[in-house]
Amino acid sequence: MTVRTRVAPSPTGDPHVGTAYVALINFLFAKKHAGKFLLRIEDTDQARSTRESEHAILESLRWLGLSWDEGPDIGGPHGPYRQSERSAIYTKYIDELLAAGNAFECFCSPERLEEMRVAQRAAKQPSRYDGLCAGLSAEEKRAHKAQGDPFVVRLKVPGDGVCVVQDERRGAIEIEWKSVDMQVLMKSDGLPTYHLANVVDDHLMEITHVIRGEEWVSSAPKHLLLYSYFGWEAPKLIHLPLLRNPDKSKLSKRKNPTGILFYQRMGYLPEALMNFLGLLASSHGEGDEMMSLDTLCERFDLAHISMGGPVFDVAKLDWLNGRYLREGLTGAEFLGRIGQWGFTPERIERIAALAQPRVERLSDLGPFLAFFFAGRLAVTAEDLRAGKLADLEMRQAFALAQMEFDALAGWTIAAIDAGLKRIAGALGKKLRDVMRPFYVAITGSPTSVPLYDAMEILGRDIVRERLRMALELLGKPSAKELEEWRKLLPPEAPADIVA
């Protein structure tokens, strides 16, 4: 048997270090066993998936040093490797499930489903579809369809008993079937959900080991049930512990930067970040911790992965990156990396064009443009308070900006402008008054080069981190505050971005 693993990111945002961590472990496991590593794009969420995000994911993984044997960019014998290009395949298997009675058409309206959930919450019951449409007769289904009623296809789930999920690292995990939802497999628009596409693709692509985050443990019974219904052998399952902050909380962008691109723009070397992620995948700490990808592969052992939740310790990453800068590069290589990081001709040309109308001496460029080449700025709360907004209004503006900016499909001047105008309108403030604290938070000064140009050049990841630091100075918002502030935005504003 040839070992085959995969990573299957959703192109719905900036690439996450957690994706890189899971990708690395799948890569190391496959190469350790002379197998194949695949990359698949799971873009069933058509409303949020973008090609820009897909491109960023592929480029960031390549930057780290990973490669794949099959994928959307290089093809392979099991393509297509984008789920959006495999719709006909999924329809075939939905028809099989319906014909065998292992799935059913559900015509429940969103209003009825919401009433059901409210009643379940009030009764302190798990949120689970109640099976109303599972018992519809053929005549009732025909009547619904004749009326043009939209429907989804749901998985039929046993009402009692226990599903035993055999995890290669955790052992047997027992989950009662009564806690497993009758998952939607096909949406009303005819597109599959993640759960159906995941199982079908893993089978057809001959994946032997599914190595993924522990947040998918609760979904494992649905996936194993589908394998059983289709009569397929399920792959081996390994659920990895989530990356943690030093306080053991789940790694999240509310507390620490999580984007791969942030670490790239901050000046971390890809080999250092890859080395660091490799150390997180092992509790086996013998020898020098500075290791190449080949050495990580040689030493990799699934049994060494700690189940306690590896800590994403930025101080450790800084130490390791410093070693790579000092010990891993010649002087010429160091100079080359500096150029690649922040001094490409295209970037310098654009920055120079912004600076030229605003300086009197070339020596002005250093302090004037330093913020373009800095990580976190030496900004104080008093610096932020120099404008007309009160602390609460600035906190609201910065938090709403994070919501707006995270949801943008593209990071452009026009999109940034539209987002800040929406925030000013939501707060009932003049745009120039809202922009002033943003100038300070982003550039370190109330006056600088045009703000939107600066933000676009810096990139979304650096901007987000500077806004996060500004919020830390003024008072980090609580989850309740974020929920209330989100309501200030017009209805079309993206929801559930920051929490």
MIDRENLUM-473919 format. One line per 4 residues: number of its first residue (from 1); their letters; for each residue z, x, y of C-alpha. Coordinates in steps of 0.25 Angstrom, whole numbers, plus 2048, in hexadecimal, padded with zeros to 3 digits. Each point is the difference from the previous one (the first is absolute). Layout:
% MIDRENLUM-473919
NUM) a) Z:X:Y  ...
This chain:
% MIDRENLUM-473919
1) mtvr) 800:800:800  7FC:805:80E  80B:7FE:80A  7FB:7F8:80C
5) trva) 808:7FD:80C  7FD:7FA:80E  805:7FE:80E  7FC:7F2:806
9) pspt) 803:7FF:80F  7FE:7F4:808  7F8:804:80D  808:7F7:809
13) gdph) 807:80B:809  802:80F:802  801:808:7F3  80F:801:7FC
17) vgta) 807:80C:7FB  805:7F7:7F4  7F1:7FE:7FC  7FF:80F:800
21) yval) 80C:802:7F8  7FB:7F6:7F5  7F2:806:801  806:80E:7FE
25) infl) 808:7FC:7F3  7F4:7F9:7FA  7F8:80C:803  80A:80A:7FA
29) fakk) 802:7F7:7F4  7F1:7FF:7FD  7FD:80E:802  80C:805:7F8
33) hagk) 7FA:7F8:7F4  7F2:804:803  7FD:7F2:804  7F8:7F9:80B
37) fllr) 806:7FB:80E  7F9:7F4:807  801:7FA:80E  7FE:7F2:801
41) iedt) 800:7F7:80D  807:7F3:7FE  7FB:7F8:80C  802:7F2:7FB
45) dqar) 807:7FD:80D  7F3:7FE:808  807:7FC:80D  807:80D:801
49) stre) 7F8:80A:7F9  7F6:809:808  7F7:80B:7FD  806:808:80B
53) seha) 80D:800:7F8  7F9:803:7F3  7FA:80C:807  80D:805:805
57) iles) 807:7FF:7F2  7F5:808:7FA  800:80B:80B  80F:801:800
61) lrwl) 801:802:7F1  7F4:80A:800  808:807:80C  80C:801:7F7
65) glsw) 7F7:807:7F5  7FF:7F5:7F6  7F3:7FD:7F9  7FC:7F5:7F7
69) degp) 7F6:7FF:7F4  7FB:7F2:803  801:7F8:80D  7F8:7F8:80A
73) digg) 7FB:80C:807  7FB:808:7F4  7FD:7F4:7F6  803:801:7F1
77) phgp) 7FD:7F9:7F3  80A:7F5:803  7FC:7FB:80E  7FF:7FA:80A
81) yrqs) 80E:805:804  802:7F6:80B  806:7F3:7FC  7F8:7F9:80A
85) ersa) 7F3:804:7F9  805:7FB:7F2  801:7F1:803  7F7:7FB:7F5
89) iytk) 808:808:7F6  80D:7F9:803  7F9:7F2:800  7FC:803:7F2
93) yide) 80F:803:7FC  805:7F4:808  7F7:7F7:7F8  805:806:7F3
97) llaa) 80F:7FD:804  7FD:7F2:804  7F8:7FD:7F3  80C:805:7F8
101) gnaf) 80A:7F8:807  807:80D:805  7FD:7FC:80F  7FF:7F3:808
105) ecfc) 7FA:7FB:80D  80A:7FD:80A  7FD:7F6:80C  80D:800:807
109) sper) 7FF:801:80F  807:80A:808  809:7F5:805  805:7FC:7F3
113) leem) 802:80F:7FB  809:802:80D  808:7F4:7FD  802:805:7F2
117) rvaq) 805:80D:805  809:7FA:80A  806:7F7:7F5  802:80C:7F7
121) raak) 807:809:80B  809:7F4:803  803:7FF:7F1  802:80F:7FF
125) qpsr) 7F5:801:7F5  7F6:80B:7FF  7F3:7FE:807  7F6:7FC:7F5
129) ydgl) 7F4:7F6:7FF  806:7F3:7F9  7F4:7FE:7F7  7FB:7F3:806
133) cagl) 7F1:802:7FE  802:807:7F2  800:7F2:7FA  7F4:7F9:808
137) saee) 7F6:7F9:7F7  7F2:803:800  7FD:7F3:807  80A:804:80B
141) krah) 7FA:80D:802  7F2:7FA:801  805:7F7:80B  806:80B:808
145) kaqg) 7F3:808:800  7F8:7F3:803  809:7FF:80D  7FD:80E:803
149) dpfv) 80F:804:7FF  801:80F:800  807:807:7F4  805:80D:7FB
153) vrlk) 801:805:7F1  80F:803:7FC  805:807:7F4  807:7F8:7F5
157) vpgd) 80E:806:7FD  80A:7FD:7F5  80B:7F7:805  80B:808:7F8
161) gvcv) 803:80C:7F8  7FF:80F:805  7F5:80A:803  803:80E:7FC
165) vqde) 7FA:80A:808  7FF:80E:7FA  801:80A:80A  7FD:80F:7FC
169) rrga) 80B:805:809  80A:7F4:801  7FF:7FB:7F2  800:7F1:7FD
173) ieie) 802:7F7:80C  803:7F1:7FD  7FB:7F5:80A  802:7F2:7FD
177) wksv) 7F3:7F8:801  806:7F5:808  801:80A:80B  7F1:803:800
181) dmqv) 7F7:7F8:809  7F3:7F9:7FB  7F8:80A:808  7F4:7FD:808
185) lmks) 7F4:807:7F9  7F4:7FB:807  801:7FB:80F  7F9:7F4:805
189) dglp) 7F5:809:806  7FD:804:7F2  805:80E:802  80B:806:7F6
193) tyhl) 80E:804:804  805:80E:7FD  806:7FC:7F3  7F4:7FB:7F9
197) anvv) 7F7:80B:806  80A:80B:7FC  801:7FC:7F1  7F1:7FE:7FF
201) ddhl) 7FC:80D:807  80B:808:7F9  7FA:7FB:7F2  7F2:802:803
205) meit) 802:80E:807  808:804:7F3  80D:803:807  80A:806:7F6
209) hvir) 80C:801:809  803:7F8:80C  80A:808:809  804:7F8:80C
213) geew) 80C:7FD:809  80C:7F9:7FB  7FD:7F4:809  7F6:7FC:7F6
217) vssa) 80B:7FE:7F4  801:7F1:803  7F1:7FF:7FF  7FF:807:7F3
221) pkhl) 803:7F3:7F8  7F4:7F9:806  7F7:80C:7FD  805:801:7F2
225) llys) 7FD:7F1:7FE  7F2:802:805  7FE:80B:7F6  805:7F7:7F5
229) yfgw) 7F7:7F5:804  7F4:808:800  804:807:7F3  800:80E:806
233) eapk) 809:80C:7FE  809:802:80C  800:80E:806  80D:808:800
237) lihl) 809:7FC:80C  808:80A:809  807:7FA:80C  803:80B:80A
241) pllr) 80C:7FF:80A  7FD:7FE:80E  801:80B:80A  80D:7FF:808
245) npdk) 805:804:80E  80C:809:800  809:7F4:801  7FA:7FB:7F3
249) skls) 7F9:7F5:806  7F2:7FD:7FD  7F6:809:807  7FB:7F7:80C
253) krkn) 7F9:803:80D  80B:7F9:807  809:80C:7FD  7F6:80C:7FD
257) ptgi) 7F1:803:802  7F9:7FC:7F3  7F2:802:803  7F8:80C:7FA
261) lfyq) 7F9:801:80D  80D:802:807  803:80C:7F9  7F2:806:801
265) rmgy) 801:7FE:80F  80E:806:801  7FA:80D:7FB  805:800:7F1
269) lpea) 7F7:807:7F7  7FA:7F8:7F5  804:809:7F5  80F:800:805
273) lmnf) 800:7F1:800  7FA:7FF:7F2  80A:80A:7FB  80B:7F8:806
277) lgll) 7FC:7F3:7FA  7FF:808:7F3  80E:804:801  804:7F2:802
281) assh) 7FA:7FD:7F2  809:809:7F9  80E:802:7FE  7FD:80E:7F9
285) gegd) 804:80A:80B  7FE:80D:7FA  7F9:80C:806  7F9:801:80E
289) emms) 7FD:7F2:806  7F4:805:807  7F5:7FB:7F6  7F1:7FE:800
293) ldtl) 7FA:7F3:7FA  7FC:808:7F4  80F:805:7FE  805:7F1:803
297) cerf) 7F6:7FC:7F5  805:80B:7F6  80E:7FC:802  7FF:7F1:801
301) dlah) 807:7F8:7F5  802:7F1:801  80E:802:7FB  804:808:80C
305) ismg) 7FE:7F4:80A  80D:7FC:805  802:7F1:7FF  80B:800:80B
309) gpvf) 7F6:7FF:80C  7FB:80D:806  804:803:80E  7F5:803:80A
313) dvak) 808:80B:808  7F8:804:80C  809:80C:802  7FC:805:7F2
317) ldwl) 7F1:7FD:803  802:808:80D  806:80C:7F9  7F5:800:7F6
321) ngry) 7F5:7FE:80A  806:80C:808  7FF:809:7F3  7F1:7FC:7FE
325) lreg) 7FD:803:80F  807:80E:7FF  7FE:804:7F2  7F4:7F9:7FC
329) ltga) 7F6:803:80B  7FA:80D:805  7FF:801:80F  7F1:7FC:800
333) eflg) 803:7F4:7F7  80C:7FC:809  7F7:800:80C  7F5:7F8:7F8
337) rigq) 80B:7F6:7FD  804:7FF:80E  7F2:7FD:804  7FE:7F5:7F5
341) wgft) 80D:7F9:804  7FF:7FE:80F  7F4:808:806  7F4:7FB:7FA
345) peri) 7F4:801:80A  7FF:7F1:801  80F:7FE:802  801:80B:80B
349) eria) 7F3:7FB:807  806:7F2:801  80D:805:805  7FA:809:80A
353) alaq) 7F7:7F4:806  80D:7F9:802  807:80C:807  7F5:805:809
357) prve) 801:7F5:80B  80F:802:800  804:80F:801  7FF:80A:80C
361) rlsd) 802:80C:7F7  7FD:804:7F2  80F:803:7FF  803:7F2:802
365) lgpf) 7FA:7FD:7F2  80C:805:7F8  80B:7F6:805  7F5:7F5:803
369) laff) 7FB:7FF:7F2  80B:805:7F8  803:7F2:7FA  7F3:800:7F9
373) fagr) 805:80C:7F7  80E:7FC:7FF  807:7F8:7F5  80C:7F9:805
377) lavt) 802:800:80F  80D:804:808  801:7F2:807  80D:7FA:803
381) aedl) 805:7F2:802  801:803:80F  7F1:804:801  7FC:7F3:7F9
385) ragk) 808:7F8:80A  7F9:805:80D  7F7:7F4:800  803:7F1:803
389) ladl) 803:7FB:7F2  80E:7FE:7FB  804:806:7F3  7FE:7F4:7F8
393) emrq) 7F2:7FE:806  7FC:80E:7FC  806:7FE:7F2  7F8:7F4:7FE
397) afal) 7F3:806:806  801:80C:7F6  804:7F8:7F4  7F4:7F6:803
401) aqme) 7F7:80C:802  803:805:7F2  7FD:7F2:7FA  7F3:7FF:808
405) fdal) 7FB:80F:7FD  804:7FF:7F2  7F7:7F4:7FE  7F4:806:807
409) agwt) 7F4:802:7F7  7FB:80B:809  807:80A:809  7F7:7FE:80D
413) iaai) 803:800:80F  7FB:7F2:800  80A:7FB:7F5  80B:808:807
417) dagl) 7FD:7FA:80D  800:7F2:7FA  80D:802:7F9  808:804:80C
421) kria) 7FA:7F5:808  805:7F6:7F6  80E:807:800  800:7FF:810
425) galg) 7FC:7F1:7FF  80B:7FD:7F5  80A:806:809  7FB:7FA:80D
429) kklr) 7FF:80E:806  7F5:807:808  7F8:809:7F7  803:80C:809
433) dvmr) 80F:7FE:7FF  7FF:7FF:7F1  7F7:80D:7FF  80A:809:808
437) pfyv) 80A:801:7F5  7F4:802:7F6  7FB:80C:808  80E:806:7FF
441) aitg) 802:7FD:7F1  7F2:805:7FD  7FD:80B:809  80E:804:805
445) spts) 7FD:7FD:80F  7FE:7F4:808  7F2:806:805  7F6:807:7F7
449) vply) 7F2:7FE:7FB  7FB:7F2:7FE  80A:7FA:7F6  7F7:7F9:7F6
453) dame) 7F7:80C:7FF  80C:809:7FD  805:7F6:7F5  7F3:7FF:7FA
457) ilgr) 7FF:80F:7FF  80E:802:7FB  7FE:7F6:7F5  807:7F4:7FB
461) divr) 80B:807:7F8  804:809:80B  801:7F4:80A  808:7F8:7F6
465) erlr) 80A:80C:7FE  802:801:80F  802:7F2:802  80A:800:7F5
469) male) 807:80B:807  800:7F9:80D  807:7F4:7F9  80A:809:7FA
473) llgk) 804:805:80E  801:7F1:805  806:7FA:7F4  7F9:7FE:7F3
477) psak) 7FD:7F1:7FE  807:7F8:7F5  7F7:7F8:7F6  805:7F3:807
481) elee) 7FB:805:80D  7F3:804:7FA  7FE:7F2:7FB  803:7FA:80D
485) wrkl) 7F8:809:808  7F4:7FE:7F7  800:7F2:804  7FD:804:80F
489) lppe) 7F2:804:7FC  7F5:7F5:800  7FD:7F9:7F2  7F5:809:7FD
493) apad) 808:80C:800  802:807:7F2  80D:7FC:7F9  809:808:7F7
497) iva) 7FC:80E:805  80C:807:803  80B:7FA:7F8
